[in-house]
Amino acid sequence: MLFKTVKDSLPVSGDLYDGQIITQIKAAVLDLTTSTEIVIDGEVDIEKDDDTGVVTDNSTIYDELVITAISVWCNMRIGNPPNYDKLLEAYNSLKGQMRMSRKYNGDGDNTCEC
């Protein structure tokens, strides 16, 4: 579901960018969890079979705010978007919301105070 949701948000079609999309999804999660120490409930488990081109997504991330942040990251990083600055601003805003919320900062409280 994560891969399909993110891919559907991108201005690309076909399977040509699947590998890059997978790489950028993983990079977004790393950015969120390492640079800002955001705690994400779930894991990214997406693989592409190089022989068949089939993408298998067993990811367990279902949080809409996290998926939105990942989608914005991918829109910012894939291709040469003319609105890169706005996407970067949106991504940083989403990170800031998550960083300020107890739901994502590891306090154990799932009440979002965004």
N, C-alpha and C positions, 0 to 999 in steps of 0.2 A: 504494500500500500504506500509506503514512504516514497519509493522510487517512482511509482506511477503518479502520485500527487505532485511531486517536485517536477517531473518531466512534463506533466500537463501544464505547469505554470510557465514553462519556458517557450520562447518564440522559435522553437526548432521542431522539426518533424522527422519521422523515420528513425532508424536505429543508429545512424552514423555517430551521434554524440553520446550514446549510452555509456561507454567507458569513461568519458570525461564527466558525465553527470554523476556516476558512481563515485569517482575520485573527489569531485567537489562536495558531494553530500558528506563524505567522510571528513574532508577538510573543514567543513562548516562545523561539524560536531566537535572536532578537535579544537577549533578556535573557541567555540563556546565553553568547552569544559576545561581548557588549559589556560587560555589567556585571561579569562574572567572568572574561572572556577565555578561556573554554573553547573549545578547538579541536574542531570537529565535522567528522567525515569525511562528506562528502556535502552536498547542497543541498536546499532546499525549493523545489519547482516545482509549485505547485498553483494552478489557475485555475478559476473558475466562469464559464461562458457565461451572461451575463445574459438572453439571449433564450430559450435552451433549458433553462437550469438544470442543465446537465450539468457535472459536476466532472471535470476532467482532472488526474491526479496523475502527474507524471513525476519525483517526488522520488527522491533517491538516498541517503537516510538509512535505514540498516538496523540500526544499533546499538541493542540492546534497552534499555540504560540511558538513552540519549538519548530514545528513543521514550517510555519510561516517564516521564521528566521532562516532556516535552511534553504527555503525556496528563494528568498531575497538574496542570500549569499550566492546561490547558483546562478540567478539571473544577472548578478553583478560580475561573476567570474567567467561565464561561458559566452564566447563571442566578444563583440566590441560594442556594448550597449551605449547608445547616445546619452542615456540618463544615468550613467555610472555614479555621478556625484549624489543624485537623489536616492539611488539604491543604497549607497554607502551610508548616507544619513539615516535611512529607514532601518538598515541593519544595526547600526550603532544604537539607535533608539530602542529597538527590540532587545538588544543585549542589556541596555541600561534598565529597562523595565524588569527583565529577568533577574538581574543582579540585585535589584532593590526588593524583590519579592522573596519572602521566606520560603515559598514553594520551590524556588530554584537555587537558593543559596545554602542549602544543607542543614537548615535549622530543624527539619523534620516536620514542619507544619505545612500541610497541603492547601492552606488558605492563601490564595493569591491576593496580594494587596497592591496590585498594579494600578 
